[in-house]
């Protein structure tokens, strides 16, 4: 059984090294609408950071911005010390991404191993053949998430929790330094959520990953993250879970009582 570190233990975060991610005064317009406004943040390496905020706050937009799927209108984005605002090629090499589960068509007849391999080959062109190194990376990723025994199963036959582990393995097989997760525990019961969070904490320690996860479940992410960042078009507060949850700024960002959100998330 893995030993799970204290979620607020920052012993592996070195302030002398460059941040994993830094945004400076970033704004984004989409279709002439301001969706992110003057966003500034610094995320240390090997930390687990939860992004919270109400629906429509721009959380998924922020992930797409980091991935380079959309461009910043103003501001600067730095990844592991390299400015990537106008060139996201390095981002494609260093970032693994787990999208929301509903974005995948589970009727498509792919095995678990096939789905993970697609993640490995995506950055190099799907037409090229898998090498022994690619196959080894896929098997290692499946083992890390505990799915080695289900490698040949059709992904559509798995439970929701198992499917989410497939997508996590797909992101890991690219050997990223930064892992982005978009609502990874959405639709999972509390037991499956806890298992997932414990797994990504283990992966953070074992692989030295920096992990950014968007979550609507304030109670769950606050229990496991090193830092929380509340976003509602702009950053309202960014700090430790205790600092964020106890801040009056959180009520303003959500426009409701936070106690109700904490209770709702664990029902």
C-alpha positions in Angstrom: 0.0 0.0 0.0 1.4 3.4 -1.0 2.1 6.0 1.7 0.1 9.1 1.0 1.9 12.4 1.9 0.1 15.2 3.9 -1.7 17.3 1.3 -0.2 20.4 2.7 3.4 19.1 2.9 5.6 21.3 0.7 8.9 19.6 1.5 9.4 18.8 -2.2 8.8 22.4 -3.5 12.1 24.2 -4.0 11.6 28.0 -4.2 15.0 28.4 -5.9 13.9 26.5 -9.1 11.7 28.1 -11.8 7.9 27.6 -11.3 6.3 24.9 -13.3 3.8 27.5 -14.6 3.6 31.3 -14.4 1.0 33.5 -15.9 1.5 37.3 -15.9 -1.4 39.6 -16.6 -3.0 37.2 -19.1 -6.4 38.2 -20.7 -8.3 36.2 -23.3 -11.1 37.4 -25.6 -13.1 34.8 -27.4 -15.6 36.1 -30.1 -15.1 39.6 -28.7 -16.1 38.4 -25.2 -13.7 38.8 -22.3 -13.4 35.3 -20.7 -10.2 35.6 -18.7 -9.1 39.0 -17.3 -5.7 39.9 -16.0 -4.9 36.4 -14.7 -1.6 36.2 -12.8 -0.5 33.0 -11.0 2.6 31.1 -10.0 2.5 27.3 -9.6 5.5 25.6 -8.0 7.0 22.4 -9.4 5.8 19.2 -7.8 2.6 20.7 -6.4 -1.0 19.7 -6.6 -3.1 22.8 -7.4 -6.9 22.8 -7.5 -8.8 25.3 -9.7 -12.2 26.0 -8.3 -15.0 28.5 -9.2 -18.6 28.6 -10.4 -19.8 27.3 -13.7 -18.8 29.5 -16.6 -15.9 31.0 -14.6 -13.3 30.2 -17.3 -11.7 27.1 -15.6 -11.6 24.9 -18.7 -10.6 27.9 -20.8 -7.6 28.3 -18.6 -6.5 24.7 -19.2 -7.0 25.2 -23.0 -4.8 28.4 -22.8 -2.0 26.5 -21.0 -2.3 23.7 -23.6 -2.0 26.2 -26.5 -5.5 25.4 -27.9 -6.4 29.0 -27.5 -4.1 32.1 -27.5 -3.7 34.8 -24.9 -4.8 38.3 -26.1 -2.4 39.9 -23.6 0.1 38.8 -21.0 2.9 36.2 -20.7 2.9 32.5 -20.1 6.0 30.7 -18.8 6.4 27.0 -18.5 9.4 25.6 -16.5 11.3 28.8 -17.1 10.6 29.1 -20.9 8.2 31.7 -22.3 5.6 29.9 -24.4 3.0 32.7 -25.0 3.5 32.6 -28.8 5.1 29.1 -29.2 3.4 26.2 -27.5 5.6 23.5 -29.1 7.4 22.9 -25.8 4.0 22.7 -24.0 3.0 19.7 -26.2 6.1 17.9 -25.1 5.8 18.7 -21.3 2.1 18.6 -20.6 -0.3 15.6 -20.2 -4.0 16.4 -20.4 -7.0 14.4 -19.1 -10.2 16.0 -20.5 -13.7 15.6 -19.2 -14.8 12.0 -19.7 -17.9 12.9 -21.7 -15.7 14.1 -24.5 -14.9 10.5 -25.5 -17.2 8.3 -27.6 -17.2 5.0 -25.7 -19.0 3.2 -28.5 -15.8 3.3 -30.6 -14.3 -0.2 -30.5 -10.9 0.4 -28.9 -9.1 -1.6 -26.3 -7.7 0.0 -23.2 -4.2 -0.5 -24.6 -5.2 1.1 -27.9 -6.5 4.3 -26.2 -3.4 4.7 -24.2 -1.2 4.1 -27.3 -3.1 6.8 -29.1 -2.0 9.3 -26.4 1.6 8.2 -26.9 1.6 8.6 -30.7 -0.4 11.8 -30.8 2.5 14.1 -30.7 4.4 12.3 -33.4 1.8 11.5 -36.0 -0.7 8.7 -35.7 0.5 7.2 -39.1 3.8 6.1 -37.7 4.2 2.7 -36.2 4.7 2.1 -32.5 8.3 1.3 -31.4 9.3 -1.0 -28.6 9.9 2.1 -26.5 6.4 3.3 -27.2 4.9 -0.1 -26.2 7.0 -0.2 -23.0 5.8 3.3 -22.1 2.2 2.2 -22.5 2.6 -0.9 -20.4 4.4 1.1 -17.7 1.5 3.6 -17.6 -1.1 0.9 -17.4 0.7 -0.6 -14.5 1.0 2.7 -12.7 -2.7 3.2 -12.7 -3.5 -0.5 -12.0 -5.0 -1.4 -15.3 -2.4 -3.9 -16.6 -4.9 -6.7 -16.2 -7.5 -4.9 -18.4 -5.3 -3.9 -21.3 -7.2 -5.9 -23.9 -10.7 -5.0 -22.7 -12.9 -2.7 -24.8 -12.8 0.7 -23.0 -16.5 1.0 -23.3 -17.1 -2.0 -21.1 -15.2 -0.4 -18.1 -16.8 1.4 -15.2 -16.6 5.2 -15.0 -13.7 5.1 -12.5 -11.8 2.6 -14.7 -12.3 4.7 -17.8 -10.9 7.7 -16.0 -7.8 5.7 -15.2 -7.4 4.8 -18.9 -7.3 8.5 -19.7 -4.9 9.2 -16.9 -2.6 6.4 -18.3 -3.0 7.9 -21.8 -1.7 11.3 -20.4 1.1 9.6 -18.4 2.5 7.6 -21.3 3.7 10.8 -22.9 6.0 11.2 -19.8 4.9 14.8 -19.0 6.2 17.1 -16.3 2.9 18.9 -15.9 -0.5 17.1 -15.7 -3.7 19.0 -16.4 -7.0 17.3 -15.2 -10.4 18.7 -16.1 -13.1 17.5 -13.6 -11.4 14.1 -13.3 -13.8 12.9 -10.5 -17.0 14.1 -12.0 -19.6 11.3 -11.9 -17.6 9.1 -9.6 -18.8 8.1 -6.1 -17.0 9.2 -3.0 -15.0 6.0 -2.7 -13.8 6.2 -6.3 -13.0 9.9 -5.9 -10.8 9.2 -2.9 -9.0 6.3 -4.7 -8.3 8.6 -7.7 -6.9 11.4 -5.5 -4.7 9.0 -3.6 -3.4 7.7 -6.9 -2.5 11.1 -8.3 -0.8 12.0 -5.1 1.3 8.8 -5.4 2.1 9.7 -9.0 3.1 13.2 -8.0 5.6 11.9 -5.5 6.9 9.0 -7.7 7.3 11.0 -10.9 7.9 14.5 -9.7 4.8 15.7 -11.4 3.1 19.1 -11.1 -0.6 18.6 -11.2 -3.4 21.1 -11.9 -6.9 19.9 -11.6 -10.2 21.7 -12.2 -12.9 20.6 -9.7 -16.4 21.5 -8.8 -16.1 19.5 -5.5 -14.6 22.1 -3.1 -14.5 19.7 -0.1 -12.7 16.9 -2.0 -10.0 19.1 -3.7 -9.4 21.1 -0.5 -8.7 17.9 1.4 -5.9 16.8 -1.1 -4.4 19.9 -2.8 -1.3 21.8 -1.8 -2.9 25.0 -3.1 -6.3 26.2 -4.3 -7.0 28.9 -6.8 -10.5 30.4 -7.1 -11.2 31.6 -10.6 -14.2 33.6 -11.8 -12.9 35.3 -15.0 -10.0 36.5 -12.9 -8.2 35.1 -9.9 -10.0 36.0 -6.7 -7.8 34.2 -4.3 -4.8 31.8 -4.5 -3.3 30.1 -1.4 -3.4 27.0 0.8 -6.7 25.2 1.1 -7.2 26.7 4.6 -6.5 30.3 3.4 -8.8 29.9 0.4 -11.8 28.2 2.1 -11.7 30.6 5.1 -11.5 33.7 2.9 -14.5 36.1 2.5 -13.4 36.5 -1.1 -14.6 33.0 -1.9 -18.3 33.9 -1.1 -18.0 36.8 -3.5 -16.6 34.7 -6.3 -19.3 32.0 -6.0 -22.0 34.5 -5.0 -23.3 32.1 -2.4 -22.4 30.7 1.1 -19.4 28.4 0.9 -20.6 26.2 3.7 -23.4 25.1 1.4 -20.9 24.2 -1.3 -18.8 22.2 1.0 -21.8 20.2 2.2 -23.1 19.7 -1.3 -19.8 18.4 -2.6 -19.7 15.4 -0.2 -23.3 14.3 -0.5 
